[in-house]
Amino acid sequence: MGNCLKSPTSDDISLLHESQSDRASYGEGNDGDHEPPPPYQEQAPIPVYHPTPSQTRLATQLTEEEQIRIAQRIGLIQHLPKGVYDPGRDGSEKKIRECVICMMDFVYGDPIRFLPCMHIYHMDCIDDWLMRSFTCPSCMEPVDAALLSSYETN
């Protein structure tokens, strides 16, 4: 009683090794080379959207109305002018040198986007900002409110 775990067969390490007969029984044949399993494939992350500034939802959780509103915003953002940061020949020019969203200095060649109020930001920074709030982060002016209202009425 109580001594059943100490049998000589319970610690038999040969059970951990796969034998040829075991592989044949699983349909793998008697070949000695064993192919590795297929590589682990990660699923593409589901995009996260902000139907309102205080809400965060996965794309799969959005209502049809929210999807339409987000598609309209993406369309409006794509119509805003974009460019490449060029500080100019004279370094003493009074130009904006920092993106106020990420607080990083602009570097020559950075992709930037211009808002109607003439403020500039890194394109990635302002695109993410405008998906949450359609106002300029510096002056809080609505970004082309007339165009936005015409989209919403149609």
URQUI-V640922 format. One line per field, one symbol per residue. ss: DSSP state (h for helix, s for strand, l for the rest). phi: phi as a letter, one per 30 degrees, with the letter a starting at -180 (. if undefined). burial: b if it has 9 or more other C-alpha atoms within 8 Angstrom, else e. Layout:
# URQUI-V640922
ss=???
phi=???
burial=???
This chain:
# URQUI-V640922
ss=lllhhhllllllhhhllllhhhhhhllllllllllllllllllllllsslllllllsshhhllhhhhhhhhhhhhhhhhllssslllllllllllllsllllllslllllsssslllllssshhhhhhhhhhllsllllllsllhhhhhhhhhl
phi=.icddcddddcdddddddcddddddcicicdddcddddddcddddddcbbdbeccbbdedcddddddddddddddddddddbabdbdjddddedbdcbdddcicddcejddbbccedidbbedddddddddcbcbdddcidddhdddddddddd
burial=eeeeeeeeeeeeeeeeeeeeeebbeeeeeeeeeeeeeeeeeeeeeeeebbbeeeebbbbeebeeebbebbebbbebbeebebebbebeeeeeeeeeeebbeeeeebeeebbbbbbeeebbbbbebbbebbbbebbbeeeeeebeeeebeeeeee
